[in-house]
């Protein structure tokens, strides 16, 4: 099952950003280990390491890219703190428009398999 993992990423505090990245990546690993195919937006920062010369990515590029994956995902797993994330709020709105099943947390998603 293709699982879009959503939750907070950015913050005004770098330590909180790193905590968000760690939580998002760990959630995605758990979903992968359970036999599903997670989309993990907390790996997006890796793109920046491969830009050359005048190449630039903007936040809108990341939003567009993420939304494209959301649209082809079978469901969404949303992590705690999403209500305070501008990006995740938009993702949740779009997921509802598309009629995606939304699980609040990895445990809820994994419990569906019983």
C-alpha positions as CSV (number, residue, x, y, z in Angstrom):
1,X,0.0,0.0,0.0
2,X,1.3,3.5,-0.9
3,X,1.3,5.5,2.2
4,X,1.7,9.3,2.3
5,X,3.3,10.2,5.6
6,X,2.4,13.8,6.7
7,X,3.4,15.9,9.6
8,X,5.4,18.9,10.7
9,X,8.8,19.6,9.2
10,X,9.9,23.2,9.5
11,X,10.1,25.3,12.7
12,X,11.7,28.4,14.0
13,X,14.1,26.3,16.0
14,X,16.6,24.0,14.3
15,X,16.5,21.5,17.1
16,X,12.7,21.1,16.6
17,X,13.3,20.8,12.8
18,X,15.8,17.9,13.5
19,X,13.2,16.3,15.9
20,X,10.5,16.6,13.2
21,X,12.8,15.0,10.6
22,X,13.7,12.2,13.0
23,X,10.1,11.5,13.9
24,X,9.0,11.6,10.2
25,X,11.8,9.3,9.0
26,X,11.2,6.9,11.9
27,X,7.5,6.7,11.1
28,X,8.3,6.0,7.5
29,X,10.8,3.3,8.4
30,X,8.1,1.6,10.6
31,X,5.6,1.6,7.7
32,X,8.3,0.3,5.3
33,X,9.2,-2.5,7.7
34,X,5.5,-3.4,7.9
35,X,5.5,-4.1,4.2
36,X,4.1,-0.9,2.8
37,X,5.5,1.8,0.6
38,X,5.8,5.1,2.4
39,X,6.4,8.5,0.9
40,X,8.7,10.3,3.3
41,X,8.9,14.1,2.8
42,X,11.5,14.3,5.5
43,X,14.1,13.1,3.0
44,X,13.4,16.1,0.7
45,X,16.3,18.1,2.1
46,X,18.6,15.6,0.3
47,X,17.7,17.2,-3.0
48,X,19.6,20.3,-2.0
49,X,22.9,18.4,-1.8
50,X,22.7,17.7,-5.5
51,X,21.9,21.2,-6.9
52,X,24.6,22.6,-9.2
53,X,25.5,26.2,-10.2
54,X,22.5,28.4,-10.5
55,X,20.0,25.6,-9.8
56,X,17.5,26.4,-7.0
57,X,14.5,24.7,-5.4
58,X,11.9,26.8,-3.7
59,X,9.3,25.8,-1.1
60,X,6.7,25.8,-3.8
61,X,8.6,23.1,-5.7
62,X,8.5,20.9,-2.6
63,X,4.8,21.5,-2.1
64,X,4.0,20.6,-5.7
65,X,6.2,17.5,-5.6
66,X,4.6,16.3,-2.3
67,X,1.1,17.0,-3.5
68,X,1.7,14.9,-6.6
69,X,2.7,11.9,-4.4
70,X,-0.3,12.5,-2.1
71,X,-2.6,12.3,-5.0
72,X,-1.4,8.8,-6.0
73,X,-1.1,7.5,-2.4
74,X,-3.7,5.0,-1.1
75,X,-3.9,6.6,2.3
76,X,-2.3,9.2,4.6
77,X,-0.7,8.7,8.0
78,X,-0.5,12.0,9.8
79,X,1.8,12.6,12.7
80,X,1.2,14.5,15.9
81,X,1.6,18.3,15.6
82,X,0.2,18.5,12.1
83,X,-2.4,21.1,13.1
84,X,0.4,23.7,13.5
85,X,2.0,22.9,10.1
86,X,1.0,25.1,7.1
87,X,2.1,22.4,4.7
88,X,0.4,19.6,6.5
89,X,-2.8,21.5,6.8
90,X,-2.9,21.9,3.0
91,X,-2.1,18.2,2.6
92,X,-4.9,17.2,4.9
93,X,-7.4,19.4,3.1
94,X,-6.3,17.9,-0.2
95,X,-6.5,14.4,1.2
96,X,-10.1,15.0,2.3
97,X,-11.0,16.4,-1.1
98,X,-9.6,13.2,-2.7
99,X,-11.4,11.0,-0.2
100,X,-8.2,9.5,1.1
101,X,-8.4,7.4,4.3
102,X,-6.5,9.3,7.0
103,X,-4.8,7.5,9.9
104,X,-3.8,9.6,12.9
105,X,-0.4,8.1,13.8
106,X,1.6,5.0,12.8
107,X,-0.1,2.9,15.5
108,X,-3.5,3.5,14.0
109,X,-2.3,2.6,10.6
110,X,-0.6,-0.6,11.7
111,X,-3.6,-1.6,13.8
112,X,-5.7,-1.7,10.6
113,X,-3.9,-4.9,9.7
114,X,-4.9,-6.4,13.0
